[in-house]
């Protein structure tokens, strides 16, 4: 995040189509829309999904911000997928332990025979 903020500040400062160059050519404003402080704030807002007040005017700044947004999107998607896999793994471990307890008990053989002889299996084996 800090690397993106520093590079965005440098790009806006030296780009001929950035906010700083526009402020110098027109004489309006200070051109510090992407100072280091504002760039860190913009990167933080982008990372948290809030966006920023100003967006870069230069093409290179827009490419940098779009790449950063894509990186953040991939990171959030990866985090969400890993979190879902972690919670699913907990339930699978609980299920495996309960199935192990059923295997140890003798009642599992009865349950398997009853399940096996229900529905389509029963009609198939009766017709043989």
C-alpha positions in Angstrom: 0.0 0.0 0.0 2.8 2.4 0.9 4.7 1.5 -2.3 1.6 2.3 -4.4 1.1 5.6 -2.5 4.8 6.7 -3.1 4.7 5.7 -6.8 1.3 7.5 -7.3 2.7 10.6 -5.7 5.8 10.5 -8.0 3.6 9.8 -11.1 1.3 12.7 -10.3 4.1 15.1 -9.5 6.1 14.5 -12.7 3.3 13.5 -15.2 2.4 16.3 -17.7 -1.3 15.4 -17.4 -1.5 15.0 -13.6 -3.2 17.2 -11.1 0.1 19.0 -10.2 0.8 19.9 -13.8 -2.8 21.1 -14.3 -2.6 23.3 -11.2 0.7 24.8 -12.5 -0.6 25.5 -16.0 -3.9 27.0 -14.9 -2.9 28.6 -11.7 -5.9 27.2 -9.9 -5.4 25.1 -6.8 -2.3 23.8 -5.2 -2.0 20.5 -7.2 -1.5 18.5 -4.1 -4.5 16.1 -4.7 -1.9 13.3 -4.7 0.6 14.4 -2.1 2.1 11.6 -0.1 -0.5 11.9 2.7 -3.4 12.0 0.2 -2.0 9.1 -1.8 -1.7 6.9 1.3 -5.3 7.9 2.2 -6.4 7.1 -1.4 -4.7 3.7 -1.3 -6.2 2.9 2.1 -9.6 3.8 0.9 -9.2 1.7 -2.2 -8.1 -1.2 -0.2 -11.1 -1.0 2.1 -13.5 -0.6 -0.8 -14.4 3.0 -0.1 -12.7 4.7 -3.0 -11.2 8.2 -2.9 -12.2 11.8 -3.6 -9.9 12.3 -6.6 -8.8 9.8 -9.1 -5.5 10.1 -11.1 -5.7 12.1 -14.3 -2.7 10.7 -16.0 -2.8 7.4 -17.9 0.1 5.9 -15.9 -1.6 6.8 -12.7 -4.8 5.2 -13.8 -3.0 2.0 -14.8 -1.3 1.9 -11.5 -4.6 2.4 -9.6 -6.4 -0.2 -11.8 -3.6 -2.7 -11.1 -3.8 -2.0 -7.4 -7.5 -2.5 -7.5 -7.1 -5.8 -9.3 -4.5 -6.9 -6.8 -6.8 -6.0 -3.9 -9.7 -7.9 -5.5 -7.6 -11.0 -5.9 -6.3 -10.8 -2.3 -9.9 -10.4 -0.9 -11.1 -13.3 -3.0 -8.3 -15.5 -1.9 -8.9 -14.6 1.8 -12.6 -15.3 1.4 -11.9 -18.7 -0.2 -9.4 -19.7 2.4 -11.7 -18.7 5.2 -14.6 -20.8 3.7 -12.2 -23.7 3.2 -11.1 -23.5 6.8 -14.6 -23.5 8.2 -15.6 -26.3 5.9 -12.6 -28.3 7.1 -13.7 -28.0 10.7 -17.1 -29.5 9.9 -15.5 -32.3 7.9 -13.3 -33.2 10.8 -16.3 -33.3 13.1 -18.1 -35.4 10.6 -15.2 -37.8 10.2 -14.9 -38.3 13.9 -18.6 -39.0 14.3 -18.4 -41.5 11.4 -15.4 -43.2 13.1 -17.5 -43.6 16.2 -20.3 -45.2 14.2 -17.8 -47.6 12.5 -16.6 -48.7 15.9 -20.1 -49.5 17.1 -21.8 -52.7 15.8 -25.0 -50.9 14.9 -23.4 -49.6 11.7 -23.7 -53.0 10.0 -27.5 -52.9 10.6 -27.7 -49.3 9.3 -25.8 -50.2 6.2 -28.0 -53.3 5.4 -31.1 -51.2 5.9 -29.9 -48.4 3.7 -28.7 -50.9 1.1 -32.1 -52.6 0.9 -34.1 -49.4 0.5 -35.5 -47.9 -2.7 -34.0 -48.8 -6.0 -31.4 -51.2 -4.6 -34.1 -53.4 -3.1 -36.1 -53.6 -6.3 -32.9 -54.3 -8.3 -31.8 -57.2 -6.1 -35.3 -58.7 -5.8 -35.7 -58.8 -9.6 -32.4 -60.6 -10.2 
